[in-house]
Each structure stands twice: as structure tokens, then as C-alpha cells.
């Protein structure tokens, strides 16, 4: 084995080691928990926003009912006042009795409306408190989201810096490889992924454990180029 072939083999192994480190770093970036946490927080914020919209719709509905009840009460008060003036002006006791009964009916209707109006006002107060509580929870979710995003950016920034260092190292090593050998490595890496270079020790491929027939082994060991394993097709780096 020539010195150039040995050097090329060492460079292939070095590039493969760098690529393995890059995959590990990329997997760490993809597995960062903040991405899932942020997605969950955003889903909860969306639910909270929908809940706030529903509460606001109910508030508008109750406000309308309260306004209607208030208008009805104002109309009843006017009727009660009118009936009271009629009683005050009446001289016939039978007319007074009839007007008094009508006044009592109006008073009962007023009591019922006042109770209904108070119910609407209580419902409005409860809904406003619920809206405020829900908005505070959504605001808390937003704060947590920003915290998680900041943590994610800090961690990915550090990991991407490590990736950049590895890319620089890889470029330096790849530049020293013969162009055809570099192309073969890149093609295999794109096709197979993972390990595409294997050590060939004592006539055996350490990646798939194949021991080629004697004649093929001799060809691999005497070749002046990097050969491929007959079985797994990985580039074979000869080692004593």
C-alpha cells in the first residue's frame, strides 16, 4: 500500500468521523424539547384565544339582555307612575280598586324584571372575571413561550456554532482528497447514509464482517486505488 493511498484512507475515515459528529449534533438540534414545548404552548394559546372570543360573545349577549331588561323596567316605571296618577285623580272607589289591582300586577312584573336584571348583571360580572382570568392565563402562556424560544435559540446557536466548526474541518480534509475519491465518497454517503467507509483488516471488512475469497482479497490488498467491499459496497481502508 502506497503512502498516498494510506493517507487517502486516513482522510476518508476522518471525513466519516466528522460526518458522524455532524449527524449527532443535528439529531440533538432536532430533539431539543423546546420545539415541542413551544408547539404545545401555542396550541394552548389558540384554545385560550377561542375561549376569550366565546366569553366576549356571551358578555355581548348578556349585555343586550340587561339593556332589554332595563328598558322594560323603565317602561314599567312609567306605567306604574301613570297608574298611580290615575288612582290619585280617581273619585270612584270601584275605579280605584280596579286601578289598584292593575298597579299591583305592574309591581309584581317589576319585581320579576328587577330579579331578571340582577341576574344578568351578576352573569356579566362573572363573565368579566372569567375573561380577565383567561386573558391572564394566555399572557402567562405567551411569557413561557418567549422563555422557551430564548432557551431554544441559545442552545441551537451553540450547536450550530459546533456544526460550523465541523464543516470547516471537513472542508479542509476534503480539499486534500483526490477529486474522484471525494466524489465517490459523497455519492455513497448520499445513497447509503451513515457509515460508507470501512476498515479492511486481516482480509476482512470490519463493517459487514465479509472475508472475500483469496483472489479478491489479493486484488483489494494490492490495488493502487481505494476498493469497495464486494458485499456492503463500502470504501475499504486497508490497515495492517
TINUMAR-448167 format. One record per residue (C-alpha): chain; residue number from 1; x, y, z. Coordinates in steps of 0.25 Angstrom, whole numbers, plus 5000, padded with zeros to 4 digits. Example, Ala and Ser with C-alpha at 12.3 -4.5 7.8 and 13.67 -1.06 7.14 Angstrom:
BEGIN
VEXKOL, A, 1, 5049, 4982, 5031
VEXKOL, A, 2, 5055, 4996, 5029
//
This chain:
BEGIN
VEXKOL, A, 1, 5000, 5000, 5000
VEXKOL, A, 2, 5006, 5013, 4996
VEXKOL, A, 3, 5007, 5025, 5005
VEXKOL, A, 4, 4997, 5033, 4997
VEXKOL, A, 5, 4987, 5022, 4998
VEXKOL, A, 6, 4989, 5021, 5013
VEXKOL, A, 7, 4988, 5036, 5014
VEXKOL, A, 8, 4975, 5036, 5006
VEXKOL, A, 9, 4969, 5025, 5014
VEXKOL, A, 10, 4972, 5032, 5027
VEXKOL, A, 11, 4965, 5045, 5021
VEXKOL, A, 12, 4953, 5037, 5017
VEXKOL, A, 13, 4952, 5032, 5031
VEXKOL, A, 14, 4954, 5046, 5037
VEXKOL, A, 15, 4943, 5051, 5028
VEXKOL, A, 16, 4934, 5040, 5032
VEXKOL, A, 17, 4936, 5043, 5047
VEXKOL, A, 18, 4933, 5057, 5045
VEXKOL, A, 19, 4920, 5054, 5037
VEXKOL, A, 20, 4916, 5045, 5049
VEXKOL, A, 21, 4919, 5056, 5059
VEXKOL, A, 22, 4910, 5065, 5050
VEXKOL, A, 23, 4899, 5055, 5050
VEXKOL, A, 24, 4899, 5054, 5065
VEXKOL, A, 25, 4899, 5070, 5066
VEXKOL, A, 26, 4887, 5071, 5056
VEXKOL, A, 27, 4880, 5060, 5064
VEXKOL, A, 28, 4882, 5068, 5077
VEXKOL, A, 29, 4877, 5080, 5070
VEXKOL, A, 30, 4864, 5073, 5065
VEXKOL, A, 31, 4862, 5067, 5078
VEXKOL, A, 32, 4862, 5079, 5086
VEXKOL, A, 33, 4850, 5079, 5095
VEXKOL, A, 34, 4847, 5094, 5094
VEXKOL, A, 35, 4841, 5092, 5080
VEXKOL, A, 36, 4830, 5082, 5085
VEXKOL, A, 37, 4828, 5091, 5097
VEXKOL, A, 38, 4826, 5103, 5089
VEXKOL, A, 39, 4817, 5096, 5079
VEXKOL, A, 40, 4808, 5091, 5092
VEXKOL, A, 41, 4808, 5105, 5097
VEXKOL, A, 42, 4804, 5111, 5084
VEXKOL, A, 43, 4792, 5101, 5084
VEXKOL, A, 44, 4788, 5105, 5098
VEXKOL, A, 45, 4789, 5120, 5094
VEXKOL, A, 46, 4780, 5117, 5082
VEXKOL, A, 47, 4770, 5110, 5091
VEXKOL, A, 48, 4771, 5121, 5101
VEXKOL, A, 49, 4768, 5131, 5089
VEXKOL, A, 50, 4756, 5124, 5085
VEXKOL, A, 51, 4751, 5123, 5099
VEXKOL, A, 52, 4752, 5138, 5101
VEXKOL, A, 53, 4745, 5140, 5088
VEXKOL, A, 54, 4733, 5131, 5093
VEXKOL, A, 55, 4733, 5139, 5106
VEXKOL, A, 56, 4733, 5152, 5099
VEXKOL, A, 57, 4721, 5147, 5091
VEXKOL, A, 58, 4714, 5143, 5104
VEXKOL, A, 59, 4717, 5156, 5110
VEXKOL, A, 60, 4711, 5164, 5098
VEXKOL, A, 61, 4699, 5155, 5099
VEXKOL, A, 62, 4697, 5157, 5114
VEXKOL, A, 63, 4699, 5172, 5112
VEXKOL, A, 64, 4688, 5172, 5101
VEXKOL, A, 65, 4679, 5164, 5111
VEXKOL, A, 66, 4682, 5174, 5122
VEXKOL, A, 67, 4679, 5186, 5113
VEXKOL, A, 68, 4666, 5180, 5109
VEXKOL, A, 69, 4662, 5177, 5124
VEXKOL, A, 70, 4666, 5192, 5127
VEXKOL, A, 71, 4657, 5197, 5116
VEXKOL, A, 72, 4646, 5188, 5121
VEXKOL, A, 73, 4647, 5193, 5135
VEXKOL, A, 74, 4647, 5208, 5130
VEXKOL, A, 75, 4635, 5205, 5123
VEXKOL, A, 76, 4628, 5199, 5135
VEXKOL, A, 77, 4632, 5210, 5144
VEXKOL, A, 78, 4625, 5220, 5134
VEXKOL, A, 79, 4613, 5211, 5134
VEXKOL, A, 80, 4613, 5210, 5149
VEXKOL, A, 81, 4614, 5225, 5151
VEXKOL, A, 82, 4603, 5227, 5141
VEXKOL, A, 83, 4594, 5217, 5148
VEXKOL, A, 84, 4598, 5224, 5161
VEXKOL, A, 85, 4593, 5238, 5156
VEXKOL, A, 86, 4580, 5231, 5151
VEXKOL, A, 87, 4578, 5226, 5165
VEXKOL, A, 88, 4581, 5239, 5171
VEXKOL, A, 89, 4571, 5246, 5162
VEXKOL, A, 90, 4560, 5236, 5163
VEXKOL, A, 91, 4548, 5238, 5172
VEXKOL, A, 92, 4540, 5226, 5169
VEXKOL, A, 93, 4544, 5215, 5179
VEXKOL, A, 94, 4542, 5204, 5169
VEXKOL, A, 95, 4551, 5211, 5159
VEXKOL, A, 96, 4561, 5212, 5170
VEXKOL, A, 97, 4560, 5197, 5173
VEXKOL, A, 98, 4562, 5193, 5158
VEXKOL, A, 99, 4574, 5203, 5157
VEXKOL, A, 100, 4580, 5198, 5170
VEXKOL, A, 101, 4579, 5183, 5165
VEXKOL, A, 102, 4586, 5187, 5152
VEXKOL, A, 103, 4597, 5195, 5160
VEXKOL, A, 104, 4599, 5182, 5168
VEXKOL, A, 105, 4601, 5174, 5155
VEXKOL, A, 106, 4611, 5184, 5150
VEXKOL, A, 107, 4618, 5184, 5163
VEXKOL, A, 108, 4619, 5169, 5162
VEXKOL, A, 109, 4624, 5169, 5148
VEXKOL, A, 110, 4634, 5180, 5152
VEXKOL, A, 111, 4639, 5171, 5163
VEXKOL, A, 112, 4641, 5159, 5153
VEXKOL, A, 113, 4648, 5168, 5144
VEXKOL, A, 114, 4657, 5174, 5154
VEXKOL, A, 115, 4661, 5160, 5159
VEXKOL, A, 116, 4664, 5156, 5144
VEXKOL, A, 117, 4672, 5169, 5142
VEXKOL, A, 118, 4680, 5166, 5155
VEXKOL, A, 119, 4683, 5152, 5149
VEXKOL, A, 120, 4688, 5158, 5136
VEXKOL, A, 121, 4697, 5168, 5144
VEXKOL, A, 122, 4703, 5156, 5152
VEXKOL, A, 123, 4705, 5148, 5140
VEXKOL, A, 124, 4712, 5160, 5133
VEXKOL, A, 125, 4721, 5161, 5146
VEXKOL, A, 126, 4724, 5146, 5146
VEXKOL, A, 127, 4728, 5146, 5131
VEXKOL, A, 128, 4737, 5158, 5132
VEXKOL, A, 129, 4744, 5151, 5143
VEXKOL, A, 130, 4745, 5139, 5135
VEXKOL, A, 131, 4750, 5147, 5123
VEXKOL, A, 132, 4761, 5154, 5131
VEXKOL, A, 133, 4765, 5141, 5137
VEXKOL, A, 134, 4766, 5134, 5123
VEXKOL, A, 135, 4774, 5146, 5118
VEXKOL, A, 136, 4784, 5145, 5129
VEXKOL, A, 137, 4786, 5131, 5126
VEXKOL, A, 138, 4788, 5133, 5112
VEXKOL, A, 139, 4798, 5144, 5115
VEXKOL, A, 140, 4805, 5135, 5124
VEXKOL, A, 141, 4806, 5125, 5113
VEXKOL, A, 142, 4812, 5135, 5104
VEXKOL, A, 143, 4823, 5139, 5114
VEXKOL, A, 144, 4826, 5124, 5115
VEXKOL, A, 145, 4827, 5123, 5100
VEXKOL, A, 146, 4837, 5134, 5099
VEXKOL, A, 147, 4845, 5128, 5110
VEXKOL, A, 148, 4845, 5114, 5103
VEXKOL, A, 149, 4849, 5121, 5090
VEXKOL, A, 150, 4860, 5129, 5096
VEXKOL, A, 151, 4866, 5116, 5102
VEXKOL, A, 152, 4864, 5109, 5089
VEXKOL, A, 153, 4871, 5120, 5081
VEXKOL, A, 154, 4883, 5119, 5091
VEXKOL, A, 155, 4884, 5104, 5090
VEXKOL, A, 156, 4883, 5104, 5075
VEXKOL, A, 157, 4893, 5115, 5074
VEXKOL, A, 158, 4903, 5108, 5081
VEXKOL, A, 159, 4901, 5095, 5074
VEXKOL, A, 160, 4901, 5102, 5060
VEXKOL, A, 161, 4914, 5108, 5064
VEXKOL, A, 162, 4919, 5094, 5067
VEXKOL, A, 163, 4914, 5090, 5053
VEXKOL, A, 164, 4921, 5101, 5046
VEXKOL, A, 165, 4934, 5097, 5053
VEXKOL, A, 166, 4932, 5083, 5048
VEXKOL, A, 167, 4928, 5088, 5034
VEXKOL, A, 168, 4941, 5096, 5033
VEXKOL, A, 169, 4949, 5084, 5038
VEXKOL, A, 170, 4942, 5075, 5027
VEXKOL, A, 171, 4945, 5085, 5016
VEXKOL, A, 172, 4960, 5085, 5020
VEXKOL, A, 173, 4961, 5070, 5020
VEXKOL, A, 174, 4952, 5068, 5007
VEXKOL, A, 175, 4961, 5078, 5000
VEXKOL, A, 176, 4973, 5069, 5001
VEXKOL, A, 177, 4966, 5057, 4996
VEXKOL, A, 178, 4967, 5053, 4981
VEXKOL, A, 179, 4955, 5059, 4974
VEXKOL, A, 180, 4950, 5045, 4968
VEXKOL, A, 181, 4951, 5039, 4982
VEXKOL, A, 182, 4943, 5050, 4989
VEXKOL, A, 183, 4932, 5049, 4978
VEXKOL, A, 184, 4931, 5034, 4981
VEXKOL, A, 185, 4930, 5037, 4996
VEXKOL, A, 186, 4920, 5047, 4994
VEXKOL, A, 187, 4911, 5039, 4985
VEXKOL, A, 188, 4912, 5027, 4994
VEXKOL, A, 189, 4908, 5036, 5006
VEXKOL, A, 190, 4896, 5041, 4999
VEXKOL, A, 191, 4892, 5027, 4995
VEXKOL, A, 192, 4894, 5020, 5007
VEXKOL, A, 193, 4896, 5030, 5018
VEXKOL, A, 194, 4903, 5026, 5031
VEXKOL, A, 195, 4916, 5018, 5030
VEXKOL, A, 196, 4921, 5018, 5016
VEXKOL, A, 197, 4936, 5015, 5019
VEXKOL, A, 198, 4941, 5002, 5026
VEXKOL, A, 199, 4954, 4997, 5031
VEXKOL, A, 200, 4959, 4985, 5024
VEXKOL, A, 201, 4968, 4977, 5034
VEXKOL, A, 202, 4974, 4963, 5032
VEXKOL, A, 203, 4965, 4961, 5020
VEXKOL, A, 204, 4952, 4964, 5026
VEXKOL, A, 205, 4943, 4976, 5025
VEXKOL, A, 206, 4940, 4981, 5039
VEXKOL, A, 207, 4927, 4987, 5035
VEXKOL, A, 208, 4920, 4975, 5030
VEXKOL, A, 209, 4930, 4964, 5034
VEXKOL, A, 210, 4931, 4959, 5020
VEXKOL, A, 211, 4944, 4951, 5017
VEXKOL, A, 212, 4946, 4951, 5002
VEXKOL, A, 213, 4951, 4939, 4994
VEXKOL, A, 214, 4966, 4939, 4994
VEXKOL, A, 215, 4967, 4944, 4979
VEXKOL, A, 216, 4958, 4956, 4982
VEXKOL, A, 217, 4965, 4959, 4995
VEXKOL, A, 218, 4978, 4959, 4988
VEXKOL, A, 219, 4973, 4969, 4978
VEXKOL, A, 220, 4968, 4978, 4989
VEXKOL, A, 221, 4981, 4978, 4996
VEXKOL, A, 222, 4989, 4980, 4984
VEXKOL, A, 223, 4981, 4991, 4977
VEXKOL, A, 224, 4986, 5005, 4976
VEXKOL, A, 225, 4972, 5011, 4978
VEXKOL, A, 226, 4962, 5010, 4989
VEXKOL, A, 227, 4954, 4998, 4986
VEXKOL, A, 228, 4939, 4995, 4991
VEXKOL, A, 229, 4934, 4983, 4999
VEXKOL, A, 230, 4928, 4973, 4990
VEXKOL, A, 231, 4917, 4971, 5000
VEXKOL, A, 232, 4913, 4984, 5006
VEXKOL, A, 233, 4920, 4993, 4996
VEXKOL, A, 234, 4927, 5002, 5006
VEXKOL, A, 235, 4940, 5008, 5003
VEXKOL, A, 236, 4951, 4999, 5008
VEXKOL, A, 237, 4963, 5005, 5016
VEXKOL, A, 238, 4974, 4995, 5018
VEXKOL, A, 239, 4980, 4994, 5031
VEXKOL, A, 240, 4992, 4985, 5035
//
